[in-house]
Amino acid sequence: MEENIRVVVAGGGTAGWLTAYSLVTRLGNLLEITLVESDQIGTVGVGEATVPTMRKFHHIFKVDEREFMRATQATFKLGIFFDHWGAPGDSYIHTFGVAGQSTWMAGFHQYWMEARANGFGGSLGDYCLELKAANAGKFAVKAGETPLAYAYHLDATAYAGFLRRKSESLGVRRVEGKISEITVDPVTGDIRSLELEHDRRVAGDFFIDCTGFGGLLIGGALGVEYEDWSHWLAADRALAVQTTSIEPPPPYTRAIAHASGWQWRIPLQSRTGNGLVYSSRFCSDDDARATLLGNITGKTITEPRPLRFKTGFRKNAWRKNCVAIGLSSGFLEPLESTSIHLITTSLIRLMKLFPFSGAMAPLADHFNRETRIEWEAVRDFIILHYKQTQREDSEFWNYYRTMDIPDSLAHRMEIFGENGHVWPDLVSLFRTNSWVQVMIGQGLFPKHRHGAGRILPPEALKQELGKLSAFVNQNLARLPDHNDFIKQYCPAQN
């Protein structure tokens, strides 16, 4: 009988405990899992908004929605409300919902644009239940028999604690201690053990680096280079602060653009998470603090916490017998709430490719190839928000508006700007509706449209759109207030 593979997770926080919990839930009888973390080392702990893929991940790994939400002060999220991104005073919502009904030939927005050209059709949001519910402050997991597409706002520190309790109950061993040295085999180049303070040692067969921005294993011990993307995403700092809530939580995240950067506002059941993302090239730390504190509501619960980062990506997230998960593998700013998503997809990928045979190199190559495709797809979507702006009120926005962008994104924007054609990214995180909502929301409106919208006579098209809009409104009327639903469905634990 083969011995269990010894897996060592270096670092806790959301990345570390998601890793431990996922592995023990599905592969616990094949692995011996140890997690090393130190209470002396804080976690970033501000990744408080998510995307809908988290629901599927929770389903696969048997996380009960209500239990999780009660434990993490969670609220529901239907999308992101963008203020002042296209130009000062402009706003739009990028929701997780689908607008209207598309055909194999053309997206729904093509039919809507034809209607607009004929003087009817209203707003694209008239055909999206999630968008109208977000605007109305309403929510339920489904309206009648129609499910809603949603994600969560959560307390990231509480989430890590929730996962830790579950992981330890399933057999994960936690070792308290700071890593002082990493022992690497001089012949194979594999990591052999983590040396801890006070002459302690944790040996393993396979290591997962969840040590955050430092990447102690993947970067420090194994020397994997970091690919800098800050020429496209210039922000390198953030300030985070928690405030008391002064109103019921809306079912969306706010992303508020300022001259110096952008501010997040994430509503939880008991408080609000706030932060300002900015670039030290264009804004001093003092000015950033003044901007953030001058644009929050409620009383501050914490002191503003500074974070420094470099947007980019490890050239190889898997090298030798080590995989980097979370911030150790790279960082993309939290504009579209993708940090926890990128952790979970890496874990799914790792479990599919787990090296039970010991032959790691081919598996690592495949893992790294798929990971790069995914990160570049998310990167392009985030860059779109900055590039497609009409703001001319600061150096910050002028830089983004005039910068060169990746060819993959330039190609996508050119085609959409010409005839409205759009397609999902290669990993299908941001689907057609997401690209359409952000492009049009930021002011990129196609010059031309597909002829499919002219197949029906204008009056028939008007009738069909009227039916779709009426269906959305009927379902909207079935939804309760978001806060009322939370109180009934998943009130937070005291």
ROTORRO-772930 format. One record per residue (C-alpha): x, y, z; residue in one letter. Coordinates in Angstrom, 2 decimals. Layout:
<nodes>
NODE         X         Y         Z   rest
NODE         X         Y         Z      A
...
</nodes>
This chain:
<nodes>
NODE         X         Y         Z   rest
NODE      0.00      0.00      0.00      M
NODE      1.37      3.40     -1.03      E
NODE      2.04      5.98      1.63      E
NODE      0.11      9.21      1.56      N
NODE      1.80     12.16     -0.14      I
NODE      2.94     14.78      2.35      R
NODE      1.59     18.17      1.25      V
NODE      2.82     21.28      3.03      V
NODE      0.86     24.53      2.64      V
NODE      3.06     27.51      3.48      A
NODE      0.91     30.39      4.70      G
NODE     -2.66     30.79      5.88      G
NODE     -5.21     33.47      5.06      G
NODE     -7.83     32.89      2.40      T
NODE     -5.41     31.27     -0.05      A
NODE     -3.85     28.90      2.48      G
NODE     -7.04     27.73      4.11      W
NODE     -8.94     27.44      0.83      L
NODE     -6.08     25.25     -0.37      T
NODE     -6.06     23.08      2.73      A
NODE     -9.83     22.74      2.83      Y
NODE    -10.13     21.87     -0.87      S
NODE     -7.42     19.23     -0.74      L
NODE     -8.65     17.57      2.43      V
NODE    -12.26     17.56      1.25      T
NODE    -11.59     15.74     -2.01      R
NODE     -8.19     14.08     -1.59      L
NODE     -7.91     13.75      2.17      G
NODE     -7.55      9.98      2.16      N
NODE     -4.59     10.21     -0.22      L
NODE     -2.71     13.15      1.27      L
NODE     -1.20     14.12      4.60      E
NODE     -1.79     17.89      4.76      I
NODE      0.10     20.31      7.01      T
NODE     -0.40     24.06      7.00      L
NODE      2.29     26.33      8.41      V
NODE      1.38     29.86      9.42      E
NODE      2.34     32.41     12.02      S
NODE      0.02     34.57     14.06      D
NODE      2.77     37.20     13.95      Q
NODE      2.32     37.65     10.20      I
NODE     -0.85     39.41      9.12      G
NODE     -2.82     38.56      6.00      T
NODE     -4.01     41.01      3.36      V
NODE     -7.61     40.20      4.25      G
NODE     -9.33     42.80      2.07      V
NODE    -10.53     40.56     -0.77      G
NODE    -14.13     40.95      0.32      E
NODE    -16.02     40.72     -2.99      A
NODE    -16.36     37.71     -5.27      T
NODE    -17.74     36.53     -8.61      V
NODE    -20.43     33.86     -9.22      P
NODE    -17.94     31.03     -9.78      T
NODE    -17.52     30.89     -6.01      M
NODE    -20.99     29.36     -5.73      R
NODE    -20.03     26.44     -7.96      K
NODE    -16.78     25.98     -6.04      F
NODE    -18.69     25.88     -2.76      H
NODE    -21.09     23.33     -4.21      H
NODE    -18.25     21.05     -5.32      I
NODE    -16.56     21.27     -1.93      F
NODE    -19.73     20.97      0.16      K
NODE    -19.87     24.45      1.70      V
NODE    -23.39     25.26      2.87      D
NODE    -24.36     28.72      1.61      E
NODE    -26.32     29.82      4.64      R
NODE    -23.73     28.59      7.12      E
NODE    -20.93     30.30      5.21      F
NODE    -22.84     33.58      4.93      M
NODE    -23.77     33.68      8.60      R
NODE    -20.15     33.06      9.60      A
NODE    -18.67     35.75      7.31      T
NODE    -21.17     38.63      7.65      Q
NODE    -21.89     38.06      3.97      A
NODE    -24.31     39.89      1.70      T
NODE    -25.33     39.18     -1.87      F
NODE    -23.70     40.75     -4.90      K
NODE    -25.43     41.15     -8.28      L
NODE    -22.63     43.15     -9.87      G
NODE    -20.47     46.26     -9.65      I
NODE    -21.74     49.83     -9.85      F
NODE    -19.14     51.96    -11.67      F
NODE    -19.21     55.67    -10.93      D
NODE    -17.33     58.26    -13.04      H
NODE    -15.32     55.74    -15.07      W
NODE    -16.26     56.78    -18.59      G
NODE    -16.32     60.46    -17.64      A
NODE    -17.02     62.39    -14.41      P
NODE    -20.73     62.07    -13.71      G
NODE    -21.22     58.89    -15.76      D
NODE    -22.27     55.62    -14.17      S
NODE    -23.20     52.10    -15.18      Y
NODE    -23.56     48.64    -13.66      I
NODE    -21.69     45.54    -14.74      H
NODE    -23.95     42.76    -13.52      T
NODE    -23.63     39.00    -13.60      F
NODE    -26.94     38.65    -15.42      G
NODE    -27.78     38.13    -19.06      V
NODE    -29.61     40.86    -20.97      A
NODE    -32.38     39.61    -23.24      G
NODE    -32.02     36.57    -25.45      Q
NODE    -29.23     36.08    -27.96      S
NODE    -29.29     33.85    -31.04      T
NODE    -26.54     31.73    -32.52      W
NODE    -26.00     34.45    -35.11      M
NODE    -25.89     37.58    -32.98      A
NODE    -25.88     38.76    -29.39      G
NODE    -28.97     40.37    -27.92      F
NODE    -27.27     43.77    -27.94      H
NODE    -27.32     43.67    -31.75      Q
NODE    -31.14     43.46    -31.77      Y
NODE    -31.31     46.15    -29.10      W
NODE    -29.09     48.48    -31.15      M
NODE    -31.39     47.97    -34.14      E
NODE    -34.37     48.88    -31.98      A
NODE    -32.58     51.99    -30.75      R
NODE    -31.89     53.03    -34.33      A
NODE    -35.67     52.81    -34.92      N
NODE    -36.50     54.94    -31.92      G
NODE    -37.49     52.34    -29.33      F
NODE    -35.90     49.71    -27.12      G
NODE    -35.08     51.77    -24.02      G
NODE    -31.96     50.88    -22.03      S
NODE    -30.04     47.62    -22.38      L
NODE    -30.57     47.19    -18.64      G
NODE    -34.34     47.00    -19.16      D
NODE    -33.79     43.40    -20.27      Y
NODE    -31.57     42.23    -17.39      C
NODE    -33.23     41.14    -14.13      L
NODE    -30.02     41.35    -12.10      E
NODE    -29.39     44.92    -13.19      L
NODE    -32.89     46.10    -12.38      K
NODE    -32.83     44.26     -9.06      A
NODE    -29.50     45.88     -8.16      A
NODE    -30.90     49.34     -8.93      N
NODE    -34.01     48.59     -6.87      A
NODE    -32.10     47.10     -3.92      G
NODE    -33.93     43.79     -4.27      K
NODE    -32.71     40.22     -4.08      F
NODE    -33.64     36.56     -3.72      A
NODE    -31.80     33.49     -4.95      V
NODE    -34.56     33.15     -7.51      K
NODE    -37.66     35.01     -8.66      A
NODE    -40.38     32.44     -9.03      G
NODE    -38.65     29.73    -11.05      E
NODE    -36.02     32.10    -12.47      T
NODE    -32.63     31.84    -10.68      P
NODE    -30.50     34.94    -10.30      L
NODE    -26.81     35.12    -11.11      A
NODE    -25.06     36.34     -7.98      Y
NODE    -21.91     36.32     -5.88      A
NODE    -21.05     37.48     -2.36      Y
NODE    -19.52     40.23     -0.26      H
NODE    -17.76     38.68      2.74      L
NODE    -15.36     39.27      5.61      D
NODE    -12.17     37.68      4.25      A
NODE    -10.59     37.21      7.67      T
NODE    -13.74     35.50      8.97      A
NODE    -13.81     33.35      5.81      Y
NODE    -10.27     32.12      6.46      A
NODE    -11.27     31.27     10.04      G
NODE    -14.38     29.46      8.80      F
NODE    -12.28     27.36      6.43      L
NODE     -9.65     26.70      9.08      R
NODE    -12.22     25.24     11.48      R
NODE    -13.56     22.96      8.77      K
NODE    -10.10     21.94      7.59      S
NODE     -8.83     21.04     11.04      E
NODE    -11.98     19.05     11.76      S
NODE    -11.21     16.99      8.64      L
NODE     -7.63     16.25      9.64      G
NODE     -5.45     19.15      8.42      V
NODE     -2.57     19.72     10.83      R
NODE     -1.74     23.36     11.56      R
NODE      1.77     24.28     12.67      V
NODE      2.32     27.69     14.24      E
NODE      5.62     29.28     13.33      G
NODE      7.58     31.67     11.13      K
NODE      9.58     30.22      8.25      I
NODE     13.26     31.01      8.73      S
NODE     14.75     28.98      5.90      E
NODE     13.70     26.73      3.01      I
NODE     15.77     23.63      2.34      T
NODE     16.21     22.75     -1.33      V
NODE     17.71     19.48     -2.58      D
NODE     21.03     20.39     -4.29      P
NODE     20.65     17.62     -6.87      V
NODE     16.97     17.70     -7.89      T
NODE     16.19     21.32     -7.04      G
NODE     13.04     20.24     -5.19      D
NODE     12.04     21.75     -1.87      I
NODE     12.57     19.30      0.94      R
NODE     11.48     21.12      4.07      S
NODE     10.55     24.38      5.75      L
NODE     12.80     25.33      8.61      E
NODE     10.94     27.22     11.34      L
NODE     12.13     29.37     14.20      E
NODE     13.24     27.56     17.36      H
NODE     14.85     24.67     15.44      D
NODE     11.68     23.11     14.09      R
NODE     11.31     21.51     10.70      R
NODE      8.36     20.57      8.48      V
NODE      9.26     18.17      5.69      A
NODE      7.10     17.33      2.70      G
NODE      6.82     15.82     -0.76      D
NODE      4.84     18.64     -2.36      F
NODE      4.67     22.30     -1.32      F
NODE      2.07     24.96     -1.96      I
NODE      3.20     28.56     -1.61      D
NODE      0.52     30.76     -0.04      C
NODE      2.98     33.20      1.51      T
NODE      1.51     36.25     -0.17      G
NODE      3.30     38.96     -2.14      F
NODE      6.71     37.75     -0.97      G
NODE      6.42     34.32     -2.61      G
NODE      8.97     32.85     -0.18      L
NODE      9.00     29.44     -1.86      L
NODE      8.26     30.06     -5.53      I
NODE     10.29     33.26     -5.77      G
NODE     12.69     33.15     -2.85      G
NODE     13.76     29.50     -2.84      A
NODE     13.08     28.50     -6.46      L
NODE     13.83     31.82     -8.15      G
NODE     10.81     32.05    -10.44      V
NODE     10.77     35.50    -12.01      E
NODE      7.91     37.94    -11.70      Y
NODE      6.50     39.36    -14.93      E
NODE      5.71     43.03    -14.38      D
NODE      2.40     44.28    -15.82      W
NODE      2.47     47.70    -14.20      S
NODE      2.92     49.45    -17.57      H
NODE     -0.70     48.44    -18.22      W
NODE     -2.01     48.55    -14.66      L
NODE     -0.13     51.39    -13.01      A
NODE     -1.72     51.25     -9.55      A
NODE      0.78     50.00     -6.98      D
NODE     -0.78     50.98     -3.67      R
NODE     -4.05     50.81     -1.78      A
NODE     -5.48     52.06      1.50      L
NODE     -8.19     50.01      3.22      A
NODE    -10.47     51.09      6.04      V
NODE    -13.64     49.72      7.63      Q
NODE    -16.60     51.91      8.55      T
NODE    -19.94     51.51     10.26      T
NODE    -22.93     51.02      8.00      S
NODE    -25.37     53.91      7.80      I
NODE    -27.88     52.25      5.45      E
NODE    -29.05     48.76      4.52      P
NODE    -26.50     46.95      2.33      P
NODE    -27.13     47.28     -1.41      P
NODE    -26.72     44.09     -3.48      P
NODE    -23.69     45.39     -5.38      Y
NODE    -20.13     46.62     -4.99      T
NODE    -19.31     50.26     -5.70      R
NODE    -16.22     51.22     -7.74      A
NODE    -15.96     55.01     -7.62      I
NODE    -13.38     56.67     -9.85      A
NODE    -11.50     59.70     -8.52      H
NODE     -8.87     61.86    -10.18      A
NODE     -6.17     59.92     -8.31      S
NODE     -7.51     56.36     -8.58      G
NODE    -10.63     54.45     -7.65      W
NODE    -12.44     53.64     -4.42      Q
NODE    -14.18     50.41     -3.49      W
NODE    -17.20     50.23     -1.21      R
NODE    -18.24     46.72     -0.14      I
NODE    -21.31     46.32      2.08      P
NODE    -21.36     43.57      4.72      L
NODE    -24.12     42.87      7.22      Q
NODE    -22.41     44.68     10.09      S
NODE    -20.02     47.12      8.42      R
NODE    -18.70     48.48      5.14      T
NODE    -15.31     47.78      3.60      G
NODE    -13.68     50.75      1.86      N
NODE    -10.44     51.30      0.05      G
NODE     -8.62     53.46     -2.47      L
NODE     -6.47     51.97     -5.24      V
NODE     -3.93     54.43     -6.63      Y
NODE     -0.52     54.83     -8.24      S
NODE      2.42     56.32     -6.40      S
NODE      3.52     57.79     -9.74      R
NODE      0.55     60.13     -9.71      F
NODE     -0.59     60.46     -6.09      C
NODE      1.15     60.83     -2.73      S
NODE      0.19     58.65      0.22      D
NODE     -1.08     61.71      2.10      D
NODE     -3.32     62.79     -0.78      D
NODE     -4.63     59.23     -1.12      A
NODE     -5.51     59.14      2.56      R
NODE     -7.30     62.48      2.30      A
NODE     -9.25     61.30     -0.77      T
NODE    -10.33     58.07      0.89      L
NODE    -11.32     59.55      4.23      L
NODE    -13.10     62.41      2.48      G
NODE    -15.30     60.02      0.51      N
NODE    -16.51     57.45      3.03      I
NODE    -19.75     57.19      4.94      T
NODE    -20.19     56.15      8.55      G
NODE    -17.60     56.22     11.32      K
NODE    -14.21     54.59     10.84      T
NODE    -13.77     51.33     12.75      I
NODE    -10.12     50.82     11.81      T
NODE     -7.18     52.99     10.90      E
NODE     -6.49     53.16      7.14      P
NODE     -4.25     50.21      6.33      R
NODE     -1.63     50.69      3.57      P
NODE     -0.93     47.97      1.00      L
NODE      1.82     47.97     -1.59      R
NODE      1.92     45.70     -4.61      F
NODE      3.16     45.27     -8.14      K
NODE      0.66     44.08    -10.71      T
NODE      1.98     41.08    -12.55      G
NODE      2.39     37.35    -12.71      F
NODE      4.90     34.60    -11.92      R
NODE      6.30     33.32    -15.20      K
NODE      5.72     29.82    -13.83      N
NODE      3.26     29.25    -11.01      A
NODE      4.41     25.61    -10.74      W
NODE      8.11     24.83    -10.58      R
NODE      9.65     21.59     -9.36      K
NODE      7.52     20.32     -6.44      N
NODE      5.99     23.69     -5.62      C
NODE      2.85     25.48     -6.79      V
NODE      2.08     29.11     -5.98      A
NODE     -1.54     29.88     -5.12      I
NODE     -2.98     33.34     -4.50      G
NODE     -0.81     36.45     -4.15      L
NODE      2.41     34.45     -4.36      S
NODE      1.49     33.60     -7.97      S
NODE      0.70     37.18     -8.97      G
NODE     -1.56     40.12     -8.37      F
NODE     -4.35     41.79    -10.32      L
NODE     -6.00     44.73     -8.66      E
NODE     -9.46     44.04     -7.17      P
NODE    -11.49     46.02     -9.72      L
NODE    -13.50     42.99    -10.88      E
NODE    -13.22     40.98     -7.64      S
NODE    -11.21     38.15     -9.19      T
NODE     -8.69     37.33     -6.44      S
NODE    -10.61     34.51     -4.75      I
NODE    -11.76     33.23     -8.17      H
NODE     -8.14     32.88     -9.31      L
NODE     -7.35     30.94     -6.14      I
NODE    -10.21     28.50     -6.68      T
NODE     -9.52     27.90    -10.37      T
NODE     -5.86     27.23     -9.57      S
NODE     -6.94     24.69     -6.96      L
NODE     -9.30     22.94     -9.36      I
NODE     -6.51     22.84    -11.96      R
NODE     -4.03     21.50     -9.41      L
NODE     -6.34     18.72     -8.27      M
NODE     -6.93     17.62    -11.86      K
NODE     -3.19     17.52    -12.48      L
NODE     -1.98     16.43     -9.04      F
NODE      1.35     14.56     -9.40      P
NODE      0.48     11.22     -7.88      F
NODE      2.98      9.52    -10.18      S
NODE      5.82     11.81     -9.16      G
NODE      6.47     12.90    -12.78      A
NODE      5.87     16.62    -12.38      M
NODE      7.44     18.45    -15.33      A
NODE      4.78     17.69    -18.00      P
NODE      1.98     18.42    -15.52      L
NODE      3.65     21.66    -14.47      A
NODE      4.00     22.78    -18.09      D
NODE      0.31     22.23    -18.72      H
NODE     -0.67     23.93    -15.46      F
NODE      1.47     26.95    -16.27      N
NODE      0.11     27.24    -19.80      R
NODE     -3.52     27.19    -18.66      E
NODE     -2.80     29.55    -15.78      T
NODE     -1.19     32.12    -18.08      R
NODE     -4.17     32.05    -20.45      I
NODE     -6.51     32.66    -17.53      E
NODE     -4.51     35.49    -15.99      W
NODE     -4.07     37.27    -19.31      E
NODE     -7.81     37.07    -19.97      A
NODE     -8.60     38.68    -16.61      V
NODE     -5.83     41.24    -17.12      R
NODE     -7.29     42.36    -20.44      D
NODE    -10.78     42.78    -18.99      F
NODE     -9.45     44.98    -16.18      I
NODE     -7.34     47.08    -18.56      I
NODE    -10.46     47.73    -20.65      L
NODE    -12.00     49.77    -17.81      H
NODE     -9.01     52.10    -17.75      Y
NODE     -8.25     52.36    -21.44      K
NODE    -11.83     53.07    -22.48      Q
NODE    -12.23     56.32    -20.57      T
NODE    -12.90     59.85    -21.70      Q
NODE    -11.51     61.39    -18.50      R
NODE     -8.90     64.10    -19.04      E
NODE     -8.87     65.55    -15.53      D
NODE     -5.60     64.13    -14.20      S
NODE     -2.26     62.59    -15.12      E
NODE     -3.57     59.27    -13.83      F
NODE     -6.40     59.05    -16.36      W
NODE     -4.44     60.65    -19.18      N
NODE     -1.83     57.94    -18.78      Y
NODE     -4.39     55.17    -19.08      Y
NODE     -6.37     56.77    -21.88      R
NODE     -3.30     57.18    -24.10      T
NODE     -1.26     54.06    -23.24      M
NODE     -0.59     51.12    -25.51      D
NODE     -2.53     47.99    -24.60      I
NODE     -2.06     44.25    -25.24      P
NODE     -2.74     43.24    -28.86      D
NODE     -5.40     40.79    -27.68      S
NODE     -7.44     43.59    -26.10      L
NODE     -6.83     46.06    -28.94      A
NODE     -8.18     43.48    -31.39      H
NODE    -11.29     42.91    -29.28      R
NODE    -12.00     46.62    -28.89      M
NODE    -11.49     47.31    -32.58      E
NODE    -13.98     44.66    -33.67      I
NODE    -16.58     45.70    -31.13      F
NODE    -16.16     49.37    -31.99      G
NODE    -16.68     48.64    -35.65      E
NODE    -19.62     46.22    -35.70      N
NODE    -20.46     45.20    -32.12      G
NODE    -19.16     41.65    -32.36      H
NODE    -17.99     40.27    -29.02      V
NODE    -17.06     36.87    -27.64      W
NODE    -16.28     35.33    -24.24      P
NODE    -12.70     35.23    -23.05      D
NODE    -10.82     31.97    -23.47      L
NODE    -11.60     30.78    -19.95      V
NODE    -15.23     31.99    -20.02      S
NODE    -15.04     33.98    -16.81      L
NODE    -16.13     37.19    -18.49      F
NODE    -18.75     36.19    -21.00      R
NODE    -20.31     38.15    -23.82      T
NODE    -22.66     40.07    -21.54      N
NODE    -19.80     41.26    -19.35      S
NODE    -17.80     42.62    -22.26      W
NODE    -20.88     44.32    -23.72      V
NODE    -21.88     45.94    -20.43      Q
NODE    -18.42     47.36    -19.75      V
NODE    -17.68     48.46    -23.31      M
NODE    -20.99     50.27    -23.73      I
NODE    -20.92     51.48    -20.13      G
NODE    -17.51     53.04    -20.72      Q
NODE    -18.72     54.73    -23.91      G
NODE    -17.50     52.37    -26.63      L
NODE    -20.59     52.17    -28.82      F
NODE    -20.35     50.27    -32.13      P
NODE    -20.42     52.26    -35.37      K
NODE    -22.37     49.51    -37.13      H
NODE    -24.49     46.52    -36.14      R
NODE    -25.26     43.02    -37.35      H
NODE    -28.03     42.65    -39.92      G
NODE    -29.83     40.03    -37.81      A
NODE    -31.77     42.82    -36.13      G
NODE    -33.40     43.69    -39.46      R
NODE    -34.77     40.21    -40.12      I
NODE    -37.92     41.09    -38.19      L
NODE    -39.90     44.17    -39.23      P
NODE    -39.52     47.01    -36.68      P
NODE    -43.00     46.51    -35.23      E
NODE    -42.40     42.78    -34.69      A
NODE    -39.02     43.51    -33.08      L
NODE    -40.70     46.02    -30.79      K
NODE    -43.23     43.41    -29.69      Q
NODE    -40.54     40.85    -28.94      E
NODE    -38.52     43.30    -26.89      L
NODE    -41.67     44.31    -25.05      G
NODE    -42.26     40.70    -24.03      K
NODE    -38.70     40.37    -22.73      L
NODE    -38.93     43.60    -20.76      S
NODE    -42.30     42.60    -19.30      A
NODE    -40.89     39.24    -18.19      F
NODE    -38.04     41.00    -16.37      V
NODE    -40.46     43.38    -14.65      N
NODE    -42.74     40.52    -13.57      Q
NODE    -39.80     38.75    -11.94      N
NODE    -38.55     41.97    -10.39      L
NODE    -41.92     42.43     -8.69      A
NODE    -41.50     39.00     -7.04      R
NODE    -38.24     39.94     -5.34      L
NODE    -38.09     41.12     -1.72      P
NODE    -35.82     43.84     -0.38      D
NODE    -32.19     42.64     -0.25      H
NODE    -31.77     43.35      3.47      N
NODE    -35.09     41.69      4.34      D
NODE    -34.02     38.57      2.47      F
NODE    -30.70     38.45      4.35      I
NODE    -32.46     38.74      7.71      K
NODE    -34.64     35.77      6.82      Q
NODE    -32.08     33.67      4.93      Y
NODE    -28.65     34.14      6.53      C
NODE    -28.47     36.61      9.44      P
NODE    -24.90     36.95     10.71      A
NODE    -23.79     35.23     13.89      Q
NODE    -23.32     37.57     16.84      N
</nodes>
